[in-house]
């Protein structure tokens, strides 16, 4: 496929890509899980590279610098949301095509800091995948008592290596009983809602505890009765990406604590991309794929 490049504008940065992560939203998009695909598609929004050209009015990036790009690419900068470091909720540029995009680390970090994860708090991470494994690391680094919550114990050893203090396997009978009304915050990173008994999960929350969802499964949503909410006054919400300020804070937290995502590198190309999509669809990844070898492909 060929296309004409736009000229570099006053506020544009042209990036030579070194590596690009494969996000769950890429899989949902190319397979049609979130709706009909509009081909041709070009997915990929977890990018690290070097700035090779910088517009004359750009102030935050200099030519030659190593830079990163996440899913958020547009915001007006002037509305109430943008002025309050909530540019991912910008009402001027936030569209349905941008909204579903997720960038794993920031998607996990933002709800943790916005909802008080830290010392003296008990935090749960549901779904130990690409987003969830970052959630465990960040919750622990922020000082919270951190619990991993998954269907089986297959990932327990890895969750504890990531920093989990405890582990709950929801396939076990009566799994919720001893943990009722004990969690201050749970971030739901699960990528599937099949067999998901939301009432049992909500029973884990302390009075006015917060259940925040960041995963976007393809299946129908869960049904919940009002009676399941009144016993602990649980607050239910969601989170979308995070702000630029939170991105910088997240990277500092990772650097200060020596945190690195668990990734498997694959070579860019038809074979590598096909392997990434098929294995992610099956959940066969620990815990993110990163496509590399851009020079080999694009220097030809």
N, C-alpha and C positions, 0 to 999 in steps of 0.2 A: 504494500500500500504506500502511495506517495502523497504528500501534501505540502503545500507551500507554507514556509515559516513566516510568522508575522515579524515585522521589524521590531527591534527592541525599543520600547517606549521609555519615557522619562522615569517611570517608577518600576520598570521591569528588571528582573535579574535572570540571566541565562545561565543554567546550571548544567555542567557536564556530570552525568550520573555515574557514581561509583557502585552503588548498591541500592536495591529496592526490596523492601519486605513484601510478602504476600499476605494480604489481610483476608479475614473471613468474608468481608463485604465484597472482595473481588470474586470469590467463589459464588456467593449469592447472586451477584450481578451477571456473570458470564453464563451461569447455568439456568437463569431465569427464575431462581427461587424467590426473588422479591417482586417479580412481575416480568412482563415481556421485555426481551432484550431489544435494544435499538442498535443494530449493527451498522457500521463497524464500531467495535468497542476497543477502548484502550484503557485498561485498568492499571492500578498501581499508584499508591499515594504515600508510601512510607520511604522517603528518598533521602539519601546522603550523597553529597557530591561536592564539587568545587565551582564557585562562581567564576565564569569565564568572561561574561559581559555584564556590566552594571549600568543602569540608566543614570543620567546626570543628577536626578533629584532624589535618588535613593540615599538614605543616611545611615541605615543599619548594617549594610553589607558592603564590603570592599572586594574588588577583583582579586581572585586568587584564594579567598578565604574558603575554608571548609564549612559547608552549610547543610542544614537539614530542612526538609519540607514535609509537612503532614497533610491531613485531609482538608483542612480549612484553607481555602484559597481566595475567598472574596469576603469583604465586609466594608460597609460604607465609612466607618470610622467616626461618624457624626451622631448616630442615633443614641438613645438612652442606653441600649444594651452594649453598644461598642464603647461608650464612655465609661462604663462600669466593668470593663474587662470581661464582658460576656459576648465577644464578637461572634462566637459560634451560634448565637441566637439572634444575630442581626436580622431584622425584619425586612431590610431592603434587598439583601443579597442571599438570604437563606432560602434555597429552593429545594424541591423534592429530590432533585438529582444529587445535591450536595449532602442533604441531611443524613442519608443512610450510611455515609462513609464513616468508617471508624479507624482510628489509629491507636493501636493496642495499648501502649504505655500510658499515653495521656488519657485515654478513655478510662483506665483503671485509676489513675492518680487523682484526677479532678474530683470525682465524687468522694474520695477518701478525705481530702483536705477541706472540701466544702461542707462536709457533714461531721467534722470533728474527730476523725481518727487520730489517736495519739495516746499518750500515757494515761492509764486508768480506764481505758475504753476496751471493750471486747468487740472485735470486728470479725465478721465471717465473709469469706469469698466463696460464692457458689459457682462451680464450673471451672475446672483446672485445665484451661486451654491457653490460647495465645494471649487473651486479655487477663484471664484469671491468674496466670503464673506471675505476671507483673503485679497484680493486685496483692498477692501474698507478700512479695518482696517489699513493696512500698508500704503496706500496712505495718509490717514488722519494723521497717526503717523509721517510720513515724512514731514508733514506740508503743503501738497497740498490742494487746493480746490477740494473736491472729489465729483463726481457725480456717482450715480448708474444708469445703463441703462438696462431696462428689458422690456419684451413685454407688461406686464400689471402692474397694481399698486398693485397686490396681495402681493408683498414683500416690498412695500415702507416703512411701519412702521419698519420692521426688518432692512432694509438697513440703515435707519436713526439711529437706535440703534447701528449699527455697526460703524457709524461715517460719513455717507454720508451727505454732505451739500445740495445736490439737487438730484432730481430723474426725469428721463425721461422714459415715457411709449411709446414704439414704435408702439403699436397698435392704438394709437390715431391719428386722422387725422392731418396732417401737423406738426407732432411732431418735425421735424428737423428744421423748419423755424427759430425760435428765437434763435437757438443755432449754426447756421452756422458760421464757421470760428472763433470759440472761444476756442477750446480745444488744449492744447499743446501736450497731450499724451492720447491715449485711448488704454487700454489693453483689448483685446477681449478674454474672457474666455468662450464664449458660446459653448455648447456641441452639438448644432444642427445648421445646416445652412438652414433648411427648411423655406421658406418664408423670407429669409434674403436679404434685399435690400442693398447691400454693398455700392452702390453709395450714398445713403442717409447718411449712417454712415460716409463715407469719407468726405462728405460735412461739417461735424462738425469740421474738423481739421483746425487750424490756419495755416498760411503760413509756410510750411515745418514742420508742426506738424507730429507726428509719430503715426501710427496705428500698434500695435504689437499684433499678434495673438498667443495664447498659447493653445486654445482649439483644439481638434482633432476630429471633427464630423465624423460620419460614412457615411454621404451623400456625393454626388458630391460637389465639390467646387463651389464658386461663380464666375460669369463672370463679368468683369469690362472693360469698354472702356477707352482708353487713354484720351478721352475728359473729363472724370470724375476726372482725376488727375491734369490737367493743371491749373484749376481755383485757386488752393491753393498750388500746388507743394507738395502735401502730400507724405510722405515717408512711405512705407509699409514694414513691416518686421515680424519676428517671434522670439520666444525665447524657449529654451529647458532647463528645470530645472534651475540650478544655481551652482555656485562653492562652494567648502567647505568654503572658506572665507566668501562668502555671507550667507551661512547657519549660521555661527557663528554670523555675524552681525545681521541677522534676529532675532535670538534667543535673542540677547542683546536688540534689539529694542522692542521685545515683553515683555521682563522682565522689561525694564525701563518704559514701558507704561501700564503694567498690562493687556496685550492682551492675550486672550485665544480663541482658535477656538470653534465654536459652534458644539458640538458633541453629539451623542446619542450612548450610550454603548449597545452592544449586546453580549450575551454569545457565545463564540466559540463553534462550533458544527454544525451538519447538518442543524438543524432548524434555528439557528442564521445566518449562512452563506447564506442559501436560502432566508431568509427574507431580508438580506442586498442587495443581488443581485437584487431581484425582485422589492424592493422598490426604489433602485437607478435607475433601468431601467425606472420606472415610474416618477422619479423626486420627490419621496415622502421622502425627507430627509432634515433636517435643522441642519447643512449643511454637516456634515460628520458622517459616522458610524465608531466606533472603536470596534474591537473585543477584549473581555477580557475573563478572566477565563482560561488562559492557564494551570495553575497548576492543575485545576480540570480535564482537559482533558488528559494531558501528564503524570500525576503522576499515572494514572491507569495501 
